[in-house]
């Protein structure tokens, strides 16, 4: 959702491929696994350093693979007919009522996955703090997928006048309020975890040897992912304070990101272009 442009990320990867950022001592990567300063590098930098088979590279790839598997498992749990394979036309058609909610849920999970994937590809951090945040993200995702599908099912049920999706089935205002609050907490937590991962990369910008452009990319990743954090907090406040008749605004507020995210992206591009022009004049 909130990632740098492909050209910006390609520039970072190109510098890693060329070895511009890469120390010449393979021991920095294979000789120790105890310090973030010694392992804070991307996958291509590890290869350039001759780190084939080294412990740090293996651990980084292992963690990334496990996180990918966790996201895949979460998507599997959202399948349109989770209980059983439809064995008659009526059950099959009923299962297809869940398709819009399933697709919307996968899109949201895919956005969060891409945020972690971009961070992992750029920085490849394997220090204790980064691992802890990544594990916290896995736990949050696996909990968050249930209210995620419930909210989207209810949204599509409302928008389609009952043709697709399902009602929440809540019997009291407190139950509805609790569901929206849990959804907001999960959404905010995952976005915040991506923010913290990029903040960690910013803290290690010196051992990562980021240049001026890459530092800007990292900072804008932090501010960009702060947008869904802020929206999630607003949604949580609305879920806890609005009367029952207006509680749906706790969900509709997320669509404000359709405007906020492009605005942030446009601002980021303009600022990056201004920086580039300033460097070219000097």
PLY file of the C-alpha trace (Angstrom):
ply
format ascii 1.0
element vertex 282
property float x
property float y
property float z
element edge 281
property int vertex1
property int vertex2
end_header
0.00 0.00 0.00
2.60 2.46 0.99
5.86 1.54 -0.68
8.40 3.44 -2.65
8.17 3.65 -6.41
9.67 0.79 -8.38
12.35 3.07 -9.78
13.43 4.08 -6.29
13.60 0.51 -5.07
15.38 -0.51 -8.26
17.97 2.16 -7.65
18.65 0.77 -4.19
18.91 -2.80 -5.52
21.18 -1.65 -8.38
23.59 -0.12 -5.89
23.66 -3.36 -3.93
24.26 -5.39 -7.09
27.16 -3.16 -8.09
28.75 -3.63 -4.66
28.70 0.08 -3.91
27.24 -0.56 -0.49
29.00 -3.81 0.21
31.94 -4.24 2.56
34.69 -6.40 1.16
35.13 -8.48 4.27
32.94 -11.61 4.21
33.48 -12.02 7.94
31.08 -9.14 8.45
28.32 -11.48 7.38
29.58 -15.00 8.08
31.84 -14.45 11.06
29.22 -13.35 13.54
25.49 -13.46 14.08
25.46 -11.47 17.30
25.23 -7.88 16.06
22.82 -6.03 13.83
25.70 -3.86 12.66
27.39 -6.95 11.23
24.35 -8.40 9.52
22.39 -5.33 8.38
22.45 -5.87 4.64
20.31 -7.04 1.74
20.34 -10.47 0.13
22.43 -9.40 -2.85
25.01 -7.81 -0.57
25.38 -11.09 1.26
25.99 -12.86 -2.02
28.48 -10.22 -3.13
30.38 -10.72 0.08
30.79 -14.41 -0.67
28.29 -15.40 2.01
26.89 -18.51 0.36
25.84 -20.88 3.13
26.70 -18.47 5.91
24.55 -18.53 9.02
23.32 -14.94 8.80
22.08 -15.33 5.23
20.41 -18.63 6.03
18.64 -17.18 9.05
17.39 -14.18 7.09
16.03 -16.28 4.25
14.53 -18.71 6.75
12.66 -15.96 8.56
11.41 -14.40 5.34
10.18 -17.79 4.12
8.39 -18.43 7.41
6.65 -15.06 7.26
5.57 -15.73 3.67
4.18 -19.08 4.83
2.28 -17.40 7.67
0.61 -14.99 5.24
-0.22 -17.90 2.92
-1.74 -19.80 5.84
-3.86 -16.79 6.78
-5.17 -16.58 3.21
-5.91 -20.31 3.23
-8.03 -19.85 6.35
-10.11 -17.27 4.47
-11.16 -19.58 1.64
-14.72 -19.08 0.43
-15.95 -22.46 1.72
-13.89 -22.93 4.85
-15.97 -25.69 6.45
-16.20 -28.18 3.60
-16.08 -28.56 -0.18
-19.54 -27.76 -1.63
-21.24 -31.00 -2.76
-24.44 -29.56 -4.28
-25.50 -26.53 -6.32
-27.19 -24.75 -3.44
-24.13 -25.01 -1.19
-21.84 -23.97 -4.05
-23.88 -20.86 -4.83
-24.01 -20.00 -1.13
-20.22 -20.34 -0.95
-19.82 -17.88 -3.81
-21.55 -15.25 -1.70
-18.28 -15.12 0.25
-16.11 -14.36 -2.81
-16.15 -10.51 -2.52
-15.22 -10.64 1.17
-12.49 -13.18 0.44
-10.98 -11.07 -2.36
-11.08 -7.88 -0.25
-9.45 -9.70 2.68
-6.68 -11.09 0.47
-5.99 -7.61 -0.92
-5.56 -6.19 2.59
-3.30 -9.05 3.66
-1.34 -8.66 0.42
-0.73 -4.99 1.15
0.72 -5.79 4.55
2.76 -8.67 3.13
4.24 -6.36 0.49
5.20 -3.85 3.17
7.19 -6.51 5.03
8.59 -7.99 1.80
9.92 -4.61 0.61
11.51 -3.98 4.01
13.12 -7.43 3.99
14.43 -7.08 0.44
15.92 -3.65 1.07
17.56 -4.14 4.44
17.59 -7.87 5.30
17.93 -7.14 9.01
18.27 -10.15 11.30
18.89 -8.51 14.65
16.83 -9.45 17.69
14.56 -6.41 17.54
13.68 -6.95 13.88
12.98 -10.64 14.47
10.75 -9.82 17.46
8.71 -7.29 15.45
8.37 -9.76 12.56
7.11 -12.48 14.90
4.67 -10.02 16.47
3.42 -9.25 12.97
2.81 -12.95 12.29
0.81 -13.35 15.50
-1.24 -10.23 14.77
-2.01 -11.34 11.21
-3.23 -14.77 12.31
-5.56 -13.16 14.88
-6.64 -10.28 12.64
-7.85 -12.42 9.72
-11.08 -13.41 11.52
-12.48 -9.91 12.19
-11.11 -8.92 8.78
-13.37 -11.33 6.92
-16.31 -10.62 9.23
-16.15 -6.87 8.59
-15.82 -7.29 4.81
-18.67 -9.82 4.72
-20.89 -7.35 6.53
-19.81 -4.50 4.24
-20.65 -6.42 1.07
-23.94 -7.59 2.57
-24.87 -3.96 3.18
-23.70 -2.71 -0.24
-25.41 -5.52 -2.17
-28.67 -5.49 -0.18
-28.01 -9.02 1.01
-27.01 -10.58 -2.32
-23.44 -11.37 -1.21
-21.68 -11.50 2.12
-23.27 -12.10 5.49
-24.54 -10.06 8.38
-22.41 -9.73 11.48
-24.94 -11.64 13.52
-24.31 -9.38 16.50
-27.17 -9.22 18.98
-26.22 -6.09 20.91
-24.55 -2.74 20.45
-21.64 -3.85 22.63
-20.93 -6.81 20.35
-20.86 -4.61 17.25
-18.69 -2.08 19.05
-16.30 -4.80 20.16
-15.94 -6.23 16.65
-15.11 -2.84 15.12
-12.70 -2.12 17.97
-10.89 -5.47 17.52
-10.65 -4.84 13.77
-9.19 -1.36 14.39
-6.69 -2.72 16.92
-5.48 -5.41 14.51
-5.24 -3.03 11.56
-3.36 -0.44 13.62
-1.03 -3.03 15.14
0.06 -4.50 11.79
0.65 -1.08 10.23
2.56 0.00 13.34
4.76 -3.08 13.13
5.73 -2.14 9.57
6.49 1.38 10.81
8.71 -0.04 13.57
10.59 -2.26 11.10
11.40 0.74 8.92
12.33 2.78 11.99
14.76 0.02 12.90
16.30 0.29 9.44
16.60 4.05 9.97
18.37 3.49 13.27
20.87 1.24 11.48
21.32 3.54 8.48
25.06 3.89 9.15
25.91 0.16 9.20
23.54 -0.25 6.25
25.52 2.50 4.51
22.42 4.11 3.06
23.04 7.05 0.77
20.99 10.27 0.89
18.32 8.97 -1.49
17.91 5.70 0.39
17.59 7.58 3.68
14.74 9.59 2.18
13.08 6.40 0.96
13.29 4.92 4.46
11.88 8.05 6.10
8.99 8.19 3.65
8.23 4.54 4.32
7.89 5.46 8.00
5.62 8.43 7.31
3.68 6.51 4.66
2.84 3.61 6.93
1.94 6.10 9.65
-1.13 6.98 7.56
-2.92 3.64 8.20
-1.77 3.78 11.81
-3.51 7.13 12.23
-6.63 5.97 10.40
-6.78 2.84 12.55
-6.57 4.90 15.74
-9.37 7.17 14.52
-11.47 4.10 13.71
-10.86 2.72 17.21
-11.96 5.98 18.82
-15.09 6.06 16.67
-15.88 2.43 17.51
-15.70 3.19 21.21
-17.56 6.51 21.20
-20.16 6.62 18.40
-23.76 5.66 19.12
-25.01 2.34 17.76
-26.81 3.98 14.82
-23.57 5.56 13.54
-21.08 2.81 14.39
-20.61 1.98 10.70
-18.49 5.13 10.34
-15.81 3.27 12.26
-15.52 1.10 9.15
-16.09 3.67 6.42
-13.24 5.81 7.75
-10.74 3.35 6.26
-11.73 4.48 2.78
-10.15 7.85 3.56
-6.85 6.16 2.68
-7.97 6.14 -0.96
-7.24 9.88 -0.80
-4.55 10.06 1.89
-2.20 7.47 0.42
-2.01 9.02 -3.08
-1.53 12.44 -1.49
1.41 11.14 0.52
2.86 9.44 -2.56
2.59 12.65 -4.60
4.25 14.64 -1.82
7.03 12.07 -1.56
7.70 12.13 -5.29
7.80 15.92 -5.35
10.22 16.06 -2.42
12.46 13.41 -3.98
12.51 15.30 -7.28
13.39 18.52 -5.47
16.26 16.77 -3.70
17.50 15.36 -6.98
17.36 18.80 -8.63
19.23 20.32 -5.69
22.00 17.74 -5.95
22.29 18.16 -9.70
22.77 21.93 -9.36
25.56 21.58 -6.76
0 1
1 2
2 3
3 4
4 5
5 6
6 7
7 8
8 9
9 10
10 11
11 12
12 13
13 14
14 15
15 16
16 17
17 18
18 19
19 20
20 21
21 22
22 23
23 24
24 25
25 26
26 27
27 28
28 29
29 30
30 31
31 32
32 33
33 34
34 35
35 36
36 37
37 38
38 39
39 40
40 41
41 42
42 43
43 44
44 45
45 46
46 47
47 48
48 49
49 50
50 51
51 52
52 53
53 54
54 55
55 56
56 57
57 58
58 59
59 60
60 61
61 62
62 63
63 64
64 65
65 66
66 67
67 68
68 69
69 70
70 71
71 72
72 73
73 74
74 75
75 76
76 77
77 78
78 79
79 80
80 81
81 82
82 83
83 84
84 85
85 86
86 87
87 88
88 89
89 90
90 91
91 92
92 93
93 94
94 95
95 96
96 97
97 98
98 99
99 100
100 101
101 102
102 103
103 104
104 105
105 106
106 107
107 108
108 109
109 110
110 111
111 112
112 113
113 114
114 115
115 116
116 117
117 118
118 119
119 120
120 121
121 122
122 123
123 124
124 125
125 126
126 127
127 128
128 129
129 130
130 131
131 132
132 133
133 134
134 135
135 136
136 137
137 138
138 139
139 140
140 141
141 142
142 143
143 144
144 145
145 146
146 147
147 148
148 149
149 150
150 151
151 152
152 153
153 154
154 155
155 156
156 157
157 158
158 159
159 160
160 161
161 162
162 163
163 164
164 165
165 166
166 167
167 168
168 169
169 170
170 171
171 172
172 173
173 174
174 175
175 176
176 177
177 178
178 179
179 180
180 181
181 182
182 183
183 184
184 185
185 186
186 187
187 188
188 189
189 190
190 191
191 192
192 193
193 194
194 195
195 196
196 197
197 198
198 199
199 200
200 201
201 202
202 203
203 204
204 205
205 206
206 207
207 208
208 209
209 210
210 211
211 212
212 213
213 214
214 215
215 216
216 217
217 218
218 219
219 220
220 221
221 222
222 223
223 224
224 225
225 226
226 227
227 228
228 229
229 230
230 231
231 232
232 233
233 234
234 235
235 236
236 237
237 238
238 239
239 240
240 241
241 242
242 243
243 244
244 245
245 246
246 247
247 248
248 249
249 250
250 251
251 252
252 253
253 254
254 255
255 256
256 257
257 258
258 259
259 260
260 261
261 262
262 263
263 264
264 265
265 266
266 267
267 268
268 269
269 270
270 271
271 272
272 273
273 274
274 275
275 276
276 277
277 278
278 279
279 280
280 281
